[in-house]
Each structure stands twice: as structure tokens, then as C-alpha cells.
């Protein structure tokens, strides 16, 4: 019985059967992998990793009197021949064929320019999360500069769930379009997809081009900080927060009227931006309670020291970090006995405890006047 095996970043899974071919098995990789380091952040040729072949992390036995040595999963080889030689010996012993694929990156004049990578587990898990992608960028600290583009969602327990990463030369129209096009290949078509980011023109342009049907909301935190910097005052900060996070339009309008009476200039600034961009009540899609892109900045803070590493080491740090997170969360979820995720179960219990002291008075069939019993 012939089965084709697809090698992903963190697991191996069977694919649909193909026609038998002399009892041999075939393996290929669909995942994008980091590339090899030539000098700092520069690449002069493609690199290949052992994640491209179905080779477990152990010592390969002697074959025809030749020691194959150790091939570790994730090891980066400087050239294709070196990888193919070791992999071919292992393939002969285990009786399968293999295909070596290059990493997904872009070069310019034989130097590295763009790179995109996304773990298979992140792509699959994304479809179980709220479809609101937080997008942001951070600077690399190597002598060659560069920036990392990052997309993060929140899982059911409100934990950070990174989906994809990009390494680019700078934040511009071309780099964001490249990143968004690769992101669309990774996650596919998603219904009611929404993005939250700052108001950078390149992000807006890329989303309008690559994700024309997706909703795009502005990060409330960036708008609030911009208002403070622009008007040199933060006296409307609380009212802006209440207006942005209000789920009902009537509640938003009530807070906005207070802003207008307190500072008409700030009110004009917010109104000119469009309520649909910064408020939950007027957002055309569903952004749930995800009003900022600060979640990406939280992840960027995790990589603060690693961003000074060489690119291959930095990418490996990200992979190891996500691998550790997902393993710990899996163990926690297996021990969970509540109906909801722990974070929301605790919130519900706290709300129920507070509700014990409230006194409802019926004023209609479905309406109540609630008083604080204390």
C-alpha cells in the first residue's frame, strides 16, 4: 500500500494516495524555511534544511561502509549537494525518494532581500481562532539592518498566537505587498477576515490590493498616542477609550458628544478619520474586543534580544519559542475540565459573583432596571 508523506515544520501527516511506483515512497515539503547565513544577513546562494526531507533526529546507520553521520532536523546546509548526498544515502537505506526544495525568499543582485515563513501548526491553528489579524513591524538590530513583519492572532484563552513572519529590507509598498501575498497563500480564503494595524500607508495599500474583501481597522492605541502628540494633551483619553470600546452606537455617540464639548478639535480629528476605523460599534466587520495591534508589540518584546542575532539564529529562536509555547498550552488544555477556556471561565465566575449583589426590577417583558444592592 503506497502512501505519500508530507513533511511539515512540526509534524508528519499522510497525504492522499498516489500511483504505486515499484514499492518506493515519495516525500516532499510544502513549508517555507529560513535560509543559510553567508555573512551576517547576506546570502549569496539558496540554503537547504533537513526539514525538507523525512529524516528524524538520530544517527543514520552505516551504509555500504560509509558513515552517514548525524542529520538533525532543522540543520542548515550551505549547498544543495551536501544535503542531497547525506539524504540520498539515508533514502537508499530506508527505500524512499525525496525532493529538496528551496526556502521562500527573494534576492536582489544575489543578496537577500525578502523572506517569509510560517509554521504549519500556526497556519492550521489560525482557523480555530478569531479571524482578526494584528499586524505590526519591528526593527532588526544587526549591522545590516532590516525589519521583521509579524502577524498575530489571539487564541481561545487570549494567548498570543503568531501566524506568520517576514524579514524585509524596509517597510514600503513592495515589501508589504510581498508579505501579504505570501500570507494569503499560507492562510487561504478566510470568511469575515479583519486586520488591525497602525495607519501606515503601505499596509493600507497592500491590504486593498491583496485582501480587497477583508476589513481593516486602525489600532486604537496608536490613534490615542497620535492625538496626545498632535494636540499636546491627554484630557480626552478616557472618553476616547470608552467611545472606541463601546459595542453600541448609542454609547459611542454619548461619549463622542462629551469629547466634542470638551475639545472640538480632537473630536474633529476623530470624526475625520472615520468612526468605522477606530470604533468597535461602527466597524463593518467583527473585530470582537481586539482594538489594538499591541499584541504584536508584546511578541516583538519577547524577541528584543534575539533581534541582534544573525538571521538564521533569529529564525530558529522564533521556531523554538513557538514550539515551547504550543507544547505548554497543549498540556494545559489537556488538564482543563471547564467548559470555557480558563481565562474566560474565571471572568465569568467573577461576573457571577458580582451579580449576586445586584437587584433587578422588571420594567418590561425583556427589560430590567438593575440596582447595586450594596
C-alpha positions as CSV (number, residue, x, y, z in Angstrom):
1,X,0.0,0.0,0.0
2,X,1.6,3.3,-1.1
3,X,1.2,6.5,0.9
4,X,2.8,9.9,0.2
5,X,4.1,11.7,3.2
6,X,4.2,15.4,3.5
7,X,6.8,16.8,5.9
8,X,5.7,19.9,7.9
9,X,7.6,22.0,10.3
10,X,6.4,20.2,13.5
11,X,4.8,17.0,12.3
12,X,4.4,14.4,9.6
13,X,1.0,13.6,8.2
14,X,-0.3,11.2,5.4
15,X,-1.5,12.7,2.2
16,X,-3.9,11.1,-0.4
17,X,-2.5,8.1,-2.1
18,X,-0.7,8.2,-5.4
19,X,0.0,5.6,-8.0
20,X,2.4,2.9,-6.8
21,X,5.9,3.1,-8.2
22,X,8.0,-0.1,-7.6
23,X,7.2,-0.1,-3.9
24,X,9.0,3.2,-3.3
25,X,7.7,6.0,-1.1
26,X,8.0,9.7,-2.0
27,X,8.3,12.6,0.3
28,X,8.1,16.4,-0.3
29,X,7.9,19.5,1.7
30,X,5.5,22.4,1.3
31,X,6.8,24.5,4.2
32,X,8.9,27.6,3.9
33,X,12.2,27.5,5.8
34,X,14.8,30.0,6.8
35,X,17.9,30.3,4.6
36,X,21.6,29.9,5.4
37,X,23.8,32.7,6.5
38,X,26.7,33.7,4.3
39,X,28.0,36.8,6.1
40,X,25.7,38.4,8.7
41,X,22.4,38.9,7.0
42,X,23.6,38.3,3.4
43,X,23.0,35.3,1.2
44,X,24.9,34.5,-2.0
45,X,23.1,31.2,-2.7
46,X,20.0,29.3,-1.6
47,X,20.2,27.2,1.5
48,X,18.5,23.9,2.3
49,X,17.5,22.3,5.6
50,X,16.8,18.8,6.7
51,X,13.2,19.8,7.4
52,X,12.9,19.3,3.6
53,X,13.3,15.5,4.0
54,X,11.6,13.0,6.3
55,X,14.7,12.4,8.4
56,X,14.2,12.0,12.1
57,X,16.8,13.4,14.5
58,X,19.1,10.4,15.1
59,X,22.3,8.9,13.9
60,X,22.0,7.3,10.5
61,X,23.4,3.7,10.5
62,X,26.4,2.7,8.4
63,X,25.6,2.2,4.8
64,X,27.9,0.4,2.3
65,X,30.9,1.0,4.6
66,X,30.3,4.8,4.7
67,X,29.3,6.6,7.8
68,X,26.4,9.0,7.1
69,X,26.9,10.8,10.4
70,X,24.2,12.8,12.2
71,X,21.5,14.7,10.3
72,X,19.5,16.8,12.7
73,X,16.1,18.1,11.8
74,X,16.4,21.8,11.0
75,X,20.1,21.8,10.3
76,X,21.1,24.3,7.6
77,X,23.5,23.2,4.8
78,X,25.5,25.6,2.8
79,X,24.8,24.0,-0.5
80,X,22.3,21.6,-2.1
81,X,24.9,18.9,-2.9
82,X,25.9,18.4,0.8
83,X,22.3,17.9,1.8
84,X,21.4,15.6,-1.1
85,X,24.5,13.4,-0.6
86,X,23.6,12.6,3.0
87,X,19.9,12.4,2.3
88,X,20.4,10.1,-0.6
89,X,22.3,7.6,1.5
90,X,19.6,7.6,4.0
91,X,16.9,7.3,1.3
92,X,18.6,4.3,-0.2
93,X,18.7,2.6,3.2
94,X,15.0,3.4,4.0
95,X,13.8,2.9,0.5
96,X,12.1,6.2,-0.4
97,X,12.6,9.1,-2.8
98,X,12.9,12.7,-1.7
99,X,12.7,16.2,-3.1
100,X,14.7,19.1,-1.8
101,X,13.1,22.5,-2.1
102,X,14.5,25.9,-1.6
103,X,13.3,28.3,1.0
104,X,10.8,31.0,0.0
105,X,12.9,34.2,-0.2
106,X,13.7,36.9,-2.7
107,X,17.1,38.1,-3.7
108,X,18.3,41.2,-5.5
109,X,21.8,41.2,-7.1
110,X,22.5,37.8,-5.4
111,X,21.8,39.4,-2.0
112,X,19.0,38.5,0.4
113,X,16.0,41.0,0.3
114,X,12.8,39.3,1.5
115,X,11.9,36.2,3.3
116,X,8.5,34.8,4.6
117,X,8.0,31.9,6.9
118,X,5.0,30.4,8.8
119,X,4.9,27.2,10.8
120,X,2.4,24.6,9.7
121,X,0.9,24.4,13.2
122,X,0.4,28.2,13.2
123,X,-1.5,28.1,9.9
124,X,-3.7,25.2,10.9
125,X,-4.4,26.6,14.4
126,X,-5.3,30.0,13.0
127,X,-8.5,28.7,11.6
128,X,-9.7,27.9,15.1
129,X,-9.0,31.5,16.4
130,X,-10.9,34.7,15.9
131,X,-10.2,35.9,12.4
132,X,-8.7,39.2,13.4
133,X,-5.1,39.6,12.4
134,X,-2.9,42.1,14.3
135,X,-0.1,43.4,12.1
136,X,3.0,45.3,13.0
137,X,6.7,45.7,12.3
138,X,9.9,45.9,14.3
139,X,13.5,46.7,13.6
140,X,16.3,44.1,13.5
141,X,19.5,45.1,15.4
142,X,22.1,43.6,13.1
143,X,24.7,45.7,11.2
144,X,22.7,45.1,8.0
145,X,19.5,46.5,9.4
146,X,16.2,45.2,8.1
147,X,12.8,44.8,9.7
148,X,10.6,41.9,10.7
149,X,6.9,41.9,9.7
150,X,4.7,39.9,12.0
151,X,1.0,38.8,12.2
152,X,-0.5,37.6,15.5
153,X,-4.0,36.5,16.5
154,X,-5.4,35.6,19.9
155,X,-6.4,32.0,20.8
156,X,-9.4,30.9,22.8
157,X,-7.6,31.6,26.0
158,X,-6.4,35.1,24.9
159,X,-2.9,34.0,24.4
160,X,-0.7,35.3,21.6
161,X,-0.8,33.1,18.6
162,X,1.8,34.1,16.0
163,X,0.8,33.2,12.4
164,X,3.5,34.4,10.1
165,X,6.7,36.4,9.8
166,X,8.6,38.2,7.2
167,X,12.1,39.6,7.0
168,X,12.4,42.6,4.7
169,X,14.8,45.4,3.9
170,X,12.4,48.2,4.9
171,X,8.7,49.0,5.4
172,X,7.4,50.0,2.0
173,X,4.7,49.2,-0.6
174,X,6.7,46.4,-2.2
175,X,7.7,44.6,1.0
176,X,4.2,44.7,2.4
177,X,2.7,43.5,-0.8
178,X,5.1,40.6,-0.9
179,X,4.3,39.8,2.7
180,X,0.6,40.0,2.3
181,X,0.6,37.9,-0.9
182,X,2.6,35.1,0.9
183,X,0.3,35.4,3.9
184,X,-2.7,34.9,1.7
185,X,-1.1,31.7,0.2
186,X,-0.5,30.5,3.8
187,X,-4.0,31.0,5.3
188,X,-6.1,30.9,2.1
189,X,-9.5,32.4,1.9
190,X,-11.0,33.3,5.3
191,X,-14.5,34.5,5.8
192,X,-15.1,37.8,7.6
193,X,-11.3,38.3,7.9
194,X,-10.2,41.5,9.6
195,X,-6.9,43.3,10.1
196,X,-5.9,45.7,12.9
197,X,-2.7,47.8,12.4
198,X,-1.4,51.3,12.6
199,X,-2.3,53.7,9.7
200,X,0.9,53.2,7.7
201,X,0.1,53.9,4.0
202,X,1.9,50.8,2.8
203,X,-0.2,48.4,5.0
204,X,-3.4,50.0,3.7
205,X,-2.2,49.8,0.1
206,X,-1.2,46.1,0.5
207,X,-4.5,45.1,2.1
208,X,-6.5,46.9,-0.6
209,X,-4.5,45.0,-3.2
210,X,-4.1,41.5,-1.8
211,X,-7.1,41.3,0.6
212,X,-9.8,43.6,-1.0
213,X,-12.6,41.8,0.8
214,X,-11.1,42.0,4.3
215,X,-12.0,44.6,6.9
216,X,-9.3,46.9,8.1
217,X,-9.4,48.7,11.4
218,X,-6.9,51.1,12.9
219,X,-5.1,50.5,16.2
220,X,-6.8,52.5,19.0
221,X,-3.6,52.8,20.9
222,X,-1.8,54.4,18.0
223,X,-4.6,56.8,17.4
224,X,-4.7,57.8,21.1
225,X,-0.9,58.3,21.2
226,X,-1.0,60.3,18.0
227,X,-3.8,62.6,19.4
228,X,-1.7,63.2,22.5
229,X,1.4,64.1,20.4
230,X,-0.6,66.2,17.9
231,X,-2.7,68.2,20.4
232,X,-0.3,68.1,23.4
233,X,-3.0,67.0,25.8
234,X,-4.4,63.7,27.1
235,X,-7.5,65.1,28.8
236,X,-9.9,63.2,26.5
237,X,-8.1,59.9,26.8
238,X,-10.7,58.2,29.0
239,X,-13.6,59.4,26.8
240,X,-11.8,58.2,23.7
241,X,-11.3,54.8,25.2
242,X,-14.9,54.5,26.2
243,X,-16.0,55.5,22.7
244,X,-13.7,53.2,20.9
245,X,-14.6,50.1,23.0
246,X,-18.3,50.7,23.1
247,X,-20.3,47.9,21.4
248,X,-23.4,50.1,21.0
249,X,-23.6,53.1,18.7
250,X,-25.7,55.0,21.2
251,X,-23.0,54.6,23.8
252,X,-20.3,55.7,21.4
253,X,-22.3,58.8,20.4
254,X,-22.8,59.7,24.0
255,X,-19.1,59.6,24.7
256,X,-18.2,61.3,21.5
257,X,-20.6,64.2,22.3
258,X,-18.6,64.6,25.6
259,X,-15.4,64.7,23.6
260,X,-16.9,67.3,21.3
261,X,-18.0,69.6,24.1
262,X,-14.6,69.1,25.9
263,X,-12.3,69.5,22.9
264,X,-13.9,70.2,19.5
265,X,-10.5,70.0,17.7
266,X,-9.9,66.4,18.9
267,X,-13.5,65.5,18.0
268,X,-13.0,66.8,14.5
269,X,-9.7,64.8,14.2
270,X,-11.5,61.6,15.2
271,X,-14.5,62.2,13.1
272,X,-12.4,63.0,10.0
273,X,-10.6,59.7,10.5
274,X,-13.9,57.8,10.2
275,X,-15.8,56.0,13.0
276,X,-15.5,52.7,11.2
277,X,-11.7,52.8,11.5
278,X,-11.3,53.2,15.2
279,X,-14.5,52.3,16.9
280,X,-16.0,48.8,17.6
281,X,-19.6,49.9,17.2
282,X,-19.2,51.2,13.6
283,X,-16.7,48.6,12.4
284,X,-18.2,47.0,9.3
285,X,-16.9,43.5,10.2
286,X,-16.4,41.9,13.6
287,X,-13.2,42.8,15.5
288,X,-14.6,41.4,18.8
289,X,-12.7,43.2,21.6
290,X,-9.4,43.4,19.6
291,X,-8.9,47.1,19.3
292,X,-5.1,47.4,19.2
293,X,-2.2,45.8,17.5
294,X,-0.2,45.9,20.7
295,X,-0.3,42.1,20.8
296,X,2.3,42.1,18.1
297,X,4.4,44.5,20.1
298,X,4.2,42.1,23.0
299,X,5.6,39.4,20.9
300,X,8.3,41.7,19.5
301,X,9.3,42.4,23.1
302,X,9.8,38.7,23.5
303,X,12.3,38.8,20.6
304,X,14.1,42.0,21.8
305,X,17.4,40.4,22.4
306,X,17.2,37.8,19.7
307,X,16.8,40.5,17.0
308,X,20.5,41.2,17.3
309,X,21.3,37.6,16.3
310,X,22.2,36.5,12.7
311,X,19.1,35.9,10.7
312,X,19.3,32.1,10.8
313,X,19.7,32.1,14.6
314,X,16.9,34.6,15.0
315,X,14.5,32.5,12.9
316,X,15.5,29.4,14.9
317,X,14.8,31.3,18.1
318,X,11.3,32.1,16.9
319,X,10.6,28.5,15.9
320,X,11.9,27.2,19.3
321,X,9.8,29.8,21.1
322,X,6.6,28.9,19.4
323,X,7.3,25.2,19.7
324,X,7.7,25.6,23.5
325,X,4.6,27.8,23.8
326,X,2.4,25.4,21.9
327,X,3.6,22.4,23.8
328,X,2.9,24.0,27.2
329,X,-0.5,25.1,26.1
330,X,-1.4,21.7,24.8
331,X,-0.5,20.2,28.2
332,X,-2.6,22.9,30.0
333,X,-5.6,22.3,27.7
334,X,-5.5,18.6,28.3
335,X,-5.8,19.2,32.0
336,X,-8.7,21.7,31.6
337,X,-12.0,20.5,32.9
338,X,-14.1,23.7,32.5
339,X,-16.5,24.3,29.5
340,X,-14.7,27.6,28.6
341,X,-11.0,28.4,28.3
342,X,-9.5,29.2,31.8
343,X,-9.3,33.0,31.2
344,X,-12.9,33.4,30.2
345,X,-14.1,30.8,32.8
346,X,-12.5,33.0,35.5
347,X,-14.1,36.1,34.0
348,X,-17.5,34.5,34.1
349,X,-17.1,33.4,37.7
350,X,-16.0,36.9,38.7
351,X,-19.0,38.4,37.0
352,X,-21.4,35.9,38.5
353,X,-20.0,36.7,42.0
354,X,-20.6,40.5,41.4
355,X,-24.1,39.8,40.1
356,X,-25.1,38.2,43.4
357,X,-25.3,41.8,44.9
358,X,-27.4,43.3,42.0
359,X,-31.2,43.8,42.3
360,X,-33.2,43.6,39.1
361,X,-36.6,45.4,38.8
362,X,-38.7,44.5,35.8
363,X,-39.8,47.4,33.6
364,X,-41.0,45.4,30.7
365,X,-41.1,41.8,29.3
366,X,-37.4,41.8,28.4
367,X,-36.1,44.9,30.2
368,X,-34.9,45.4,33.8
369,X,-33.7,48.3,35.9
370,X,-30.8,46.9,37.8
371,X,-29.6,48.5,41.1
372,X,-26.5,47.8,43.1
373,X,-27.6,46.0,46.2
374,X,-24.7,47.2,48.3
